[in-house]
């Protein structure tokens, strides 16, 4: 499976989970000037896997999400 397809599947699955369980959660826009890598480190997904879903949906809003990250 190509990397682009993996990204599409990951985004799709995260979106499905968010639609089912993310009631009331607002995902802020991703500023294209920010570096998403340090933000990922701050999410501490080992503490809460749900943070990964929200992070992916947030990252998806970044204009270069697939190409750069």
C-alpha positions as CSV (number, residue, x, y, z in Angstrom):
1,X,0.0,0.0,0.0
2,X,1.4,3.4,-0.9
3,X,2.1,6.0,1.8
4,X,-0.5,8.3,0.4
5,X,-3.1,5.5,0.6
6,X,-2.0,4.7,4.2
7,X,-2.5,8.4,5.1
8,X,-6.0,8.4,3.5
9,X,-7.0,5.3,5.4
10,X,-5.7,6.6,8.7
11,X,-7.6,9.9,8.2
12,X,-10.7,8.1,7.2
13,X,-10.6,5.8,10.3
14,X,-9.9,8.7,12.6
15,X,-12.8,10.7,11.0
16,X,-15.1,7.7,11.6
17,X,-14.1,7.5,15.3
18,X,-14.4,11.2,15.7
19,X,-17.9,11.2,14.2
20,X,-18.9,8.4,16.5
21,X,-17.3,9.6,19.8
22,X,-16.2,13.2,19.3
23,X,-19.4,14.9,20.1
24,X,-18.8,18.4,21.2
25,X,-15.0,18.4,20.6
26,X,-13.8,21.2,18.4
27,X,-10.6,20.7,16.4
28,X,-8.9,24.1,16.0
29,X,-7.4,25.1,12.6
30,X,-3.8,24.2,12.0
31,X,-1.6,27.2,11.5
32,X,0.7,26.5,8.5
33,X,3.5,28.3,10.2
34,X,3.5,25.9,13.2
35,X,5.7,22.8,13.4
36,X,3.3,19.8,14.1
37,X,6.1,17.6,15.3
38,X,6.6,19.2,18.8
39,X,2.8,19.3,19.1
40,X,2.7,15.6,18.6
41,X,5.2,15.1,21.3
42,X,3.0,17.1,23.7
43,X,-0.1,15.0,22.9
44,X,1.3,12.1,25.0
45,X,-0.7,9.5,23.1
46,X,0.5,6.8,25.4
47,X,-1.6,8.4,28.1
48,X,-4.7,8.6,26.0
49,X,-5.0,7.1,22.5
50,X,-8.0,9.4,21.7
51,X,-5.4,12.2,21.5
52,X,-3.9,10.5,18.5
53,X,-7.3,10.6,16.6
54,X,-7.7,14.3,17.4
55,X,-4.1,15.1,16.5
56,X,-4.5,13.3,13.1
57,X,-7.6,15.3,12.3
58,X,-5.9,18.5,13.4
59,X,-2.8,17.7,11.3
60,X,-5.0,16.9,8.3
61,X,-6.0,20.6,8.2
62,X,-2.3,21.5,7.7
63,X,-1.8,22.4,4.0
64,X,1.3,20.1,3.8
65,X,0.2,17.3,6.1
66,X,0.9,14.4,3.8
67,X,3.9,15.9,1.9
68,X,5.8,17.0,5.0
69,X,4.6,15.0,7.9
